[in-house]
């Protein structure tokens, strides 16, 4: 065996993986990527985002100059901005690791985020505010970053996400647009004050890990920063940021007091007093027009739902905690001539689906359109499935990039209307549906299509039995309600809103007996909470009447739908939960307005035109076609090479220690021990869209008198669980020359099969070759240099691999942190072999086997988990583990005296574990799985050793509430454990206890 050739091949494999996965993350599946350079930016974009890149190319430098002047930026910098249309979930982020960059997901935002007239530029502005505020450095820190990299940023230690998002949200809203000028986004802050649950300032910094989780940093942080800017001036606010990011104080608490002259808690109290809320009861059911909606059965909890829609026959709602789409039927009983009483049947689960964004029921309640974001691919994709509410059978459209689906029956046919998005373009699609024998949909064919111009938003289409489809069109900051007919293409209609500053969401339509269409939707005016609006549209008569409710209510009114008579069902959004209510419009107060409905020429293509064309965006009609590209932008755009960009610049971070280790084979000959080789330097870099990450390290350890070189790659699909991988190679040398080499490869994947079912794969392989060192310094050793150097010159090879494949249904099933339900069965293939290379005559140690692992979880009463494993290792052949969470108390608080620490929850739990083996520290033979029957017979005859352990644990889950650590990813536990072992291992006691992992007895 030529060991150098083997490890050179492994090294080349790593860099083959780099070439194979260089388009990880948001660039998954993208080719022909280009780059256009401006004075301050490298704009990197994928095909399909040319127009978005051109818009940024023309405006990015001006926005940077404006923000630099606003915050007093002294040292300008260059920044890559990545634009990708590959995923359908609108978002963007700024990161300073491994170097500063901005990534933008180029798609149209959801209705709830439509708060800008130019979404692309305003979102870029939001992320650029992060980049500017985090880089307000003086000469010293600017020099440090030039030497070490952008990750050497004191702001990561001092500024929390509450301050970071507060700066961006407040400045993005300073021009009259943005989240702080949207009453829907200000709702959470008002609602917290109405309910008496207004958090402390230290509780909105990003550490909260239950609903409303990360929203607090945006809504509260943004509103508080805007309050400071308006009351005390922008100059003082910018000075506060400057001191924090230059580490002129240890914490933002001290910095705030130095700049403002008083503690941040006092400013928070002033901010609290400035929040204006209406005089309404906390519980909207105390109003005479409102009643809580509840259903019977085990699925009848309607207090944690985020979406609702209804027909005259029933209502569908979505429980995000359990990812369950549920349906409840209506039964009516007349109470008087003008109203009836509604009773609800037992709620039933129609399907389970993650990340549902909208529900829409047909007028008769037969079919339900479920719009959701699929995470089964490389990037999130919008999809639609149609569910039969009686049979629960469903049909999923193959097409992706579609959302806001609505299903309706007109002129003897079923139709689906949906919004398709690509880059900053929207298309309104109309599909003809074909039913199968059981009443479920079996086919969807695109028959009509309407295209819209760059940046225009289309939301919430809703179809009626008349064949008309109503939808919301947002052009700039102007909202209108529009309609077209699915049955003819002669005319389209526009219904203007009665007030200019109205913002509307979630249209639901029904057709009255007289042919008039009634639309229910949510609306806001400046200073109001979300309210109920009704529109009665007489299309043939060319007029429409609006009825706008005049009073606010706790929780607001979201997603209203007609159910019967004058009653509507809606979702109320409270600070810690959502709930369903019914509103009786007869008992509510309304203002009425009349408007004229205008007609305009049709913009829909029929099926014949569609079959002759290609898909969006190439088939844009002349009125929506983008202008010819800017010649300057076209000439500036060049082919982009990720490898050339990553390894030039430099674009990365130097770390003043090594990530290398020196390895030794354990006595069991199936694993490795390691000793750090820490003195050295590491360099970490990545693509401008973050992944994959590349690492290089060189280290030295005087105890081993050796030096090591390491190269590695980490990547995958960070937005989904489809793929995650890392690979690394290390070579070590000492005074005698080549010492050893080590390689590792880890690949994991989780593939959704539909509903709750998934496939999971995991492979973890390691290879070692060379001479070993010592792991512990010998007791009689008197030397320091070379104290861990071994006299054993034997060259050994160790290879280990553990590969598993599983089928499971385990998913979140409730509101509780530990609430999971489902089962999973995995098969595990294990192999390892160890041989002496320098002594080929020695017999090698080897082991191969297949094990099984079965896990079941349930949280109906208490969070319970049971696991049984067969041949999990070569040490024992059968084991079991049972766990129970007896008590979980959500705390979600941070005290005034200790604001740097956030308490998430207290948990009391326990487990019992037992395992069967032939003897203490004896190993089974290879392929012992083939002797399972014999092992079971030994078990029945009592010919085995049994070891067990019971544990009672009490723990506090805490999160650091400082800097970039103030987020759930950095949670840790303070845990006290008591152990009892009736049948202990020979080296264990019957009783023991530990605190934070330290054994106390």
PESULVEN-V510953 format. One record per residue. RES is the residue in three letters. SS is DSSP state (2 for helix, 1 for strand, 0 for the rest). D_FIRST is the distance of its C-alpha to the first C-alpha in whole Angstrom. Layout:
# PESULVEN-V510953
res;ss;d_first
RES;SS;D_FIRST
RES;SS;D_FIRST
This chain:
# PESULVEN-V510953
res;ss;d_first
UNK;0;0
UNK;0;4
UNK;2;6
UNK;2;9
UNK;2;8
UNK;2;8
UNK;2;11
UNK;2;13
UNK;2;13
UNK;2;14
UNK;2;17
UNK;2;18
UNK;2;18
UNK;2;21
UNK;2;23
UNK;2;23
UNK;2;24
UNK;2;27
UNK;2;28
UNK;2;28
UNK;0;30
UNK;0;32
UNK;0;35
UNK;0;35
UNK;2;38
UNK;2;42
UNK;2;40
UNK;0;38
UNK;0;39
UNK;0;40
UNK;0;40
UNK;0;42
UNK;0;42
UNK;1;45
UNK;1;46
UNK;1;50
UNK;1;50
UNK;0;54
UNK;0;55
UNK;0;53
UNK;1;51
UNK;1;48
UNK;1;49
UNK;1;46
UNK;1;47
UNK;0;45
UNK;0;47
UNK;0;50
UNK;0;51
UNK;2;52
UNK;2;56
UNK;2;55
UNK;2;53
UNK;2;56
UNK;2;58
UNK;2;56
UNK;2;56
UNK;2;59
UNK;2;60
UNK;2;57
UNK;2;58
UNK;2;62
UNK;2;61
UNK;2;59
UNK;2;61
UNK;2;64
UNK;2;62
UNK;2;61
UNK;2;65
UNK;2;65
UNK;2;63
UNK;0;63
UNK;0;60
UNK;0;60
UNK;0;56
UNK;0;55
UNK;0;51
UNK;0;49
UNK;1;48
UNK;1;46
UNK;1;48
UNK;1;46
UNK;1;48
UNK;1;46
UNK;0;48
UNK;0;45
UNK;0;47
UNK;0;50
UNK;0;51
UNK;0;53
UNK;1;51
UNK;1;50
UNK;1;49
UNK;1;48
UNK;1;45
UNK;0;45
UNK;0;41
UNK;0;39
UNK;0;41
UNK;0;45
UNK;1;45
UNK;1;47
UNK;1;46
UNK;1;49
UNK;1;49
UNK;0;51
UNK;0;53
UNK;0;57
UNK;0;58
UNK;0;59
UNK;2;63
UNK;2;62
UNK;2;61
UNK;0;63
UNK;0;65
UNK;0;65
UNK;0;66
UNK;0;63
UNK;2;60
UNK;2;58
UNK;2;59
UNK;2;60
UNK;2;57
UNK;2;55
UNK;2;58
UNK;2;57
UNK;2;54
UNK;2;55
UNK;2;57
UNK;2;54
UNK;2;52
UNK;2;55
UNK;2;56
UNK;2;53
UNK;0;53
UNK;0;56
UNK;0;55
UNK;0;57
UNK;2;55
UNK;2;53
UNK;2;51
UNK;2;51
UNK;2;49
UNK;2;47
UNK;2;46
UNK;2;45
UNK;2;43
UNK;2;41
UNK;0;42
UNK;0;44
UNK;0;43
UNK;0;45
UNK;0;48
UNK;0;50
UNK;2;52
UNK;2;49
UNK;2;50
UNK;2;54
UNK;0;54
UNK;0;54
UNK;2;54
UNK;2;58
UNK;2;58
UNK;2;56
UNK;2;57
UNK;2;61
UNK;2;61
UNK;2;59
UNK;2;61
UNK;2;65
UNK;2;64
UNK;2;63
UNK;0;66
UNK;0;69
UNK;0;70
UNK;0;71
UNK;0;68
UNK;0;65
UNK;2;65
UNK;2;67
UNK;2;70
UNK;0;69
UNK;2;71
UNK;2;68
UNK;2;66
UNK;2;68
UNK;2;69
UNK;2;67
UNK;2;68
UNK;2;72
UNK;2;71
UNK;2;69
UNK;2;73
UNK;2;75
UNK;2;73
UNK;0;73
UNK;0;69
UNK;0;69
UNK;0;66
UNK;0;66
UNK;2;64
UNK;2;61
UNK;2;60
UNK;0;60
UNK;0;57
UNK;0;54
UNK;0;53
UNK;0;55
UNK;0;53
UNK;0;55
UNK;0;58
UNK;0;59
UNK;0;56
UNK;0;55
UNK;2;58
UNK;2;60
UNK;2;58
UNK;2;59
UNK;2;63
UNK;2;64
UNK;2;62
UNK;2;63
UNK;2;67
UNK;2;67
UNK;2;66
UNK;2;68
UNK;2;71
UNK;2;70
UNK;2;70
UNK;2;73
UNK;2;75
UNK;2;74
UNK;0;72
UNK;2;69
UNK;2;69
UNK;2;69
UNK;2;66
UNK;2;64
UNK;2;65
UNK;2;63
UNK;2;60
UNK;2;60
UNK;2;60
UNK;2;58
UNK;2;55
UNK;0;55
UNK;0;55
UNK;0;59
UNK;0;59
UNK;0;57
UNK;0;58
UNK;2;60
UNK;2;62
UNK;2;63
UNK;2;63
UNK;2;65
UNK;2;68
UNK;2;68
UNK;2;68
UNK;2;71
UNK;0;72
UNK;0;72
UNK;0;69
UNK;2;67
UNK;2;69
UNK;2;72
UNK;2;71
UNK;2;70
UNK;2;73
UNK;2;75
UNK;2;72
UNK;2;73
UNK;2;77
UNK;2;76
UNK;0;75
UNK;0;77
UNK;0;77
UNK;0;80
UNK;0;82
UNK;0;81
UNK;0;80
UNK;0;76
UNK;0;77
UNK;2;78
UNK;2;79
UNK;2;82
UNK;0;83
UNK;0;85
UNK;0;84
UNK;1;80
UNK;1;79
UNK;1;75
UNK;0;74
UNK;0;72
UNK;0;71
UNK;1;71
UNK;0;68
UNK;0;65
UNK;0;64
UNK;0;67
UNK;0;66
UNK;0;67
UNK;0;66
UNK;0;63
UNK;0;63
UNK;0;62
UNK;1;63
UNK;1;66
UNK;1;68
UNK;1;71
UNK;0;73
UNK;0;77
UNK;0;75
UNK;1;72
UNK;1;70
UNK;1;66
UNK;1;64
UNK;1;61
UNK;1;59
UNK;0;56
UNK;0;56
UNK;0;55
UNK;0;54
UNK;1;57
UNK;1;59
UNK;1;62
UNK;1;66
UNK;1;69
UNK;1;72
UNK;1;76
UNK;1;79
UNK;1;82
UNK;1;86
UNK;1;89
UNK;0;90
UNK;0;93
UNK;0;94
UNK;0;91
UNK;0;88
UNK;1;86
UNK;1;84
UNK;1;80
UNK;1;78
UNK;1;75
UNK;0;73
UNK;1;70
UNK;0;67
UNK;1;64
UNK;1;61
UNK;1;60
UNK;1;56
UNK;1;54
UNK;0;52
UNK;0;51
UNK;0;52
UNK;1;55
UNK;1;58
UNK;1;61
UNK;1;63
UNK;1;65
UNK;1;67
UNK;0;70
UNK;0;73
UNK;0;74
UNK;0;71
UNK;0;69
UNK;1;66
UNK;1;64
UNK;1;62
UNK;1;59
UNK;1;57
UNK;1;54
UNK;1;51
UNK;1;48
UNK;0;44
UNK;0;42
UNK;0;41
UNK;0;39
UNK;0;42
UNK;0;46
UNK;1;48
UNK;1;52
UNK;1;52
UNK;1;56
UNK;1;56
UNK;1;59
UNK;1;60
UNK;1;63
UNK;0;65
UNK;0;66
UNK;0;63
UNK;0;61
UNK;0;59
UNK;1;57
UNK;1;56
UNK;1;54
UNK;0;54
UNK;0;51
UNK;0;52
UNK;0;51
UNK;0;52
UNK;1;56
UNK;1;57
UNK;1;61
UNK;1;62
UNK;1;65
UNK;1;66
UNK;1;70
UNK;1;72
UNK;1;74
UNK;0;76
UNK;0;75
UNK;1;71
UNK;1;68
UNK;1;67
UNK;1;64
UNK;1;65
UNK;1;62
UNK;1;61
UNK;1;58
UNK;1;56
UNK;1;54
UNK;0;54
UNK;0;57
UNK;1;59
UNK;1;60
UNK;1;61
UNK;1;64
UNK;1;62
UNK;1;65
UNK;1;63
UNK;1;65
UNK;1;64
UNK;1;64
UNK;1;64
UNK;0;63
UNK;0;65
UNK;0;64
UNK;0;66
UNK;0;62
UNK;1;61
UNK;1;59
UNK;1;59
UNK;1;60
UNK;1;61
UNK;1;61
UNK;1;65
UNK;1;66
UNK;1;65
UNK;1;66
UNK;1;64
UNK;0;65
UNK;0;64
UNK;0;62
UNK;0;62
UNK;0;65
UNK;1;64
UNK;1;65
UNK;1;65
UNK;1;66
UNK;1;67
UNK;1;69
UNK;1;71
UNK;0;74
UNK;0;76
UNK;0;78
UNK;0;75
UNK;1;75
UNK;1;72
UNK;1;72
UNK;1;70
UNK;1;70
UNK;1;69
UNK;1;68
UNK;1;69
UNK;0;69
UNK;0;70
UNK;1;73
UNK;1;73
UNK;1;74
UNK;1;74
UNK;1;74
UNK;1;74
UNK;1;74
UNK;1;75
UNK;0;72
UNK;0;75
UNK;0;76
UNK;0;75
UNK;0;78
UNK;1;78
UNK;1;76
UNK;1;78
UNK;1;78
UNK;1;79
UNK;1;79
UNK;0;79
UNK;0;83
UNK;0;81
UNK;0;79
UNK;0;77
UNK;0;76
UNK;1;73
UNK;1;72
UNK;1;69
UNK;1;68
UNK;1;71
UNK;1;72
UNK;1;75
UNK;1;77
UNK;1;80
UNK;0;83
UNK;0;86
UNK;0;88
UNK;0;85
UNK;0;84
UNK;1;81
UNK;1;80
UNK;1;77
UNK;1;76
UNK;1;74
UNK;1;73
UNK;1;74
UNK;1;75
UNK;0;77
UNK;0;77
UNK;0;77
UNK;0;77
UNK;0;75
UNK;0;73
UNK;1;76
UNK;1;77
UNK;1;79
UNK;1;80
UNK;1;81
UNK;1;83
UNK;1;83
UNK;1;85
UNK;0;83
UNK;0;86
UNK;0;89
UNK;0;87
UNK;1;87
UNK;1;85
UNK;1;86
UNK;1;84
UNK;1;84
UNK;1;82
UNK;1;82
UNK;0;84
UNK;0;83
UNK;0;79
UNK;0;78
UNK;0;75
UNK;0;72
UNK;0;73
UNK;0;73
UNK;1;70
UNK;1;69
UNK;1;73
UNK;1;73
UNK;1;77
UNK;1;77
UNK;1;81
UNK;0;84
UNK;0;84
UNK;1;81
UNK;1;77
UNK;1;74
UNK;1;72
UNK;1;69
UNK;1;70
UNK;1;67
UNK;0;68
UNK;0;66
UNK;0;64
UNK;0;64
UNK;1;65
UNK;1;68
UNK;1;70
UNK;1;74
UNK;1;77
UNK;1;79
UNK;1;83
UNK;2;84
UNK;2;88
UNK;2;87
UNK;0;86
UNK;0;87
UNK;1;86
UNK;1;87
UNK;1;88
UNK;1;87
UNK;1;88
UNK;1;86
UNK;1;86
UNK;1;83
UNK;1;82
UNK;1;81
UNK;1;79
UNK;1;77
UNK;0;74
UNK;0;71
UNK;1;69
UNK;1;67
UNK;0;68
UNK;2;66
UNK;2;66
UNK;2;66
UNK;2;62
UNK;2;61
UNK;2;62
UNK;0;60
UNK;0;57
UNK;0;55
UNK;0;56
UNK;0;56
UNK;0;57
UNK;0;60
UNK;0;62
UNK;0;66
UNK;0;68
UNK;0;69
UNK;0;66
UNK;0;64
UNK;0;62
UNK;0;64
UNK;0;62
UNK;0;59
UNK;0;60
UNK;2;59
UNK;2;58
UNK;2;56
UNK;2;55
UNK;2;54
UNK;2;52
UNK;1;50
UNK;1;46
UNK;1;43
UNK;0;41
UNK;0;37
UNK;2;36
UNK;2;33
UNK;2;35
UNK;2;38
UNK;2;35
UNK;0;34
UNK;0;37
UNK;0;40
UNK;0;39
UNK;0;39
UNK;1;37
UNK;1;38
UNK;1;36
UNK;1;36
UNK;0;37
UNK;0;34
UNK;0;30
UNK;0;29
UNK;1;25
UNK;1;24
UNK;1;22
UNK;1;21
UNK;1;21
UNK;1;20
UNK;0;23
UNK;0;24
UNK;0;24
UNK;0;20
UNK;0;21
UNK;0;22
UNK;1;22
UNK;1;24
UNK;1;25
UNK;1;27
UNK;1;28
UNK;1;28
UNK;0;31
UNK;1;32
UNK;1;32
UNK;1;32
UNK;1;31
UNK;1;32
UNK;1;33
UNK;1;34
UNK;1;35
UNK;0;37
UNK;0;40
UNK;0;41
UNK;0;38
UNK;0;35
UNK;0;32
UNK;1;32
UNK;1;29
UNK;1;29
UNK;1;27
UNK;1;27
UNK;1;27
UNK;1;28
UNK;1;28
UNK;1;29
UNK;0;31
UNK;0;30
UNK;0;27
UNK;0;27
UNK;1;24
UNK;1;24
UNK;1;22
UNK;1;22
UNK;1;22
UNK;1;23
UNK;1;24
UNK;1;27
UNK;1;29
UNK;1;31
UNK;1;33
UNK;0;37
UNK;0;39
UNK;0;42
UNK;0;41
UNK;0;38
UNK;0;36
UNK;0;33
UNK;1;32
UNK;1;28
UNK;1;26
UNK;1;23
UNK;1;21
UNK;1;18
UNK;1;19
UNK;1;17
UNK;1;19
UNK;1;20
UNK;1;22
UNK;0;24
UNK;0;21
UNK;1;19
UNK;1;16
UNK;1;16
UNK;1;15
UNK;1;14
UNK;1;16
UNK;1;17
UNK;1;19
UNK;1;21
UNK;1;25
UNK;1;27
UNK;1;30
UNK;1;33
UNK;1;37
UNK;1;38
UNK;1;42
UNK;1;44
UNK;1;47
UNK;0;50
UNK;0;48
UNK;1;45
UNK;1;41
UNK;1;38
UNK;1;35
UNK;1;31
UNK;1;29
UNK;1;25
UNK;1;24
UNK;1;20
UNK;1;18
UNK;1;14
UNK;1;14
UNK;1;11
UNK;1;12
UNK;0;15
UNK;0;19
UNK;0;22
UNK;0;25
UNK;0;27
UNK;0;31
UNK;0;32
UNK;0;33
UNK;0;37
UNK;0;38
UNK;0;36
UNK;0;38
UNK;0;36
UNK;0;35
UNK;0;33
UNK;0;29
UNK;0;31
UNK;0;28
UNK;0;26
UNK;0;24
UNK;0;24
UNK;0;20
UNK;0;18
UNK;0;15
UNK;0;12
UNK;1;12
UNK;1;11
UNK;1;14
UNK;1;14
UNK;1;18
UNK;1;20
UNK;1;24
UNK;1;26
UNK;1;29
UNK;1;32
UNK;1;36
UNK;1;39
UNK;1;42
UNK;0;45
UNK;0;45
UNK;1;47
UNK;1;50
UNK;0;53
UNK;0;56
UNK;0;57
UNK;0;55
UNK;0;52
UNK;0;51
UNK;0;52
UNK;1;50
UNK;1;50
UNK;1;48
UNK;1;45
UNK;1;41
UNK;1;39
UNK;1;35
UNK;1;32
UNK;1;29
UNK;1;26
UNK;1;24
UNK;1;20
UNK;1;18
UNK;1;15
UNK;1;14
UNK;1;12
UNK;1;12
UNK;0;8
UNK;0;10
UNK;0;12
UNK;0;11
UNK;0;14
UNK;0;15
UNK;0;16
UNK;0;15
UNK;1;18
UNK;1;18
UNK;1;21
UNK;1;22
UNK;1;26
UNK;1;29
UNK;1;31
UNK;1;35
UNK;1;37
UNK;1;40
UNK;1;42
UNK;1;46
UNK;1;48
UNK;1;52
UNK;0;54
UNK;0;58
UNK;0;59
UNK;0;56
UNK;0;53
UNK;1;51
UNK;1;47
UNK;1;46
UNK;1;42
UNK;1;41
UNK;1;37
UNK;1;36
UNK;0;33
UNK;0;32
UNK;0;29
UNK;0;28
UNK;0;31
UNK;0;34
UNK;0;35
UNK;1;38
UNK;1;39
UNK;1;42
UNK;1;43
UNK;1;47
UNK;1;48
UNK;1;51
UNK;1;53
UNK;1;56
UNK;1;58
UNK;1;57
UNK;1;59
UNK;1;59
UNK;1;60
UNK;1;59
UNK;1;61
UNK;0;61
UNK;0;63
UNK;0;65
UNK;0;65
UNK;0;61
UNK;0;60
UNK;0;57
UNK;1;56
UNK;1;56
UNK;1;56
UNK;1;55
UNK;1;56
UNK;1;56
UNK;1;54
UNK;1;55
UNK;1;52
UNK;1;51
UNK;1;48
UNK;1;47
UNK;1;44
UNK;1;43
UNK;1;40
UNK;1;40
UNK;1;37
UNK;0;37
UNK;0;37
UNK;0;36
UNK;0;33
UNK;0;32
UNK;0;29
UNK;0;29
UNK;0;27
UNK;0;25
UNK;0;27
UNK;2;30
UNK;2;32
UNK;2;32
UNK;2;35
UNK;2;37
UNK;2;40
UNK;2;39
UNK;2;39
UNK;2;42
UNK;2;44
UNK;2;42
UNK;2;44
UNK;2;47
UNK;2;47
UNK;0;47
UNK;0;44
UNK;0;42
UNK;1;42
UNK;1;43
UNK;1;43
UNK;1;45
UNK;1;46
UNK;1;49
UNK;1;49
UNK;1;52
UNK;1;51
UNK;1;53
UNK;1;52
UNK;1;53
UNK;1;51
UNK;1;52
UNK;1;51
UNK;1;51
UNK;0;54
UNK;0;53
UNK;2;52
UNK;2;49
UNK;2;48
UNK;0;51
UNK;0;49
UNK;2;48
UNK;2;45
UNK;2;45
UNK;1;47
UNK;1;46
UNK;1;48
UNK;1;50
UNK;1;50
UNK;1;51
UNK;1;50
UNK;1;51
UNK;1;49
UNK;1;50
UNK;0;48
UNK;0;50
UNK;0;47
UNK;0;45
UNK;0;41
UNK;0;42
UNK;0;41
UNK;0;43
UNK;0;47
UNK;0;49
UNK;1;51
UNK;1;49
UNK;1;50
UNK;1;48
UNK;1;49
UNK;0;47
UNK;0;44
UNK;1;45
UNK;1;46
UNK;0;50
UNK;0;50
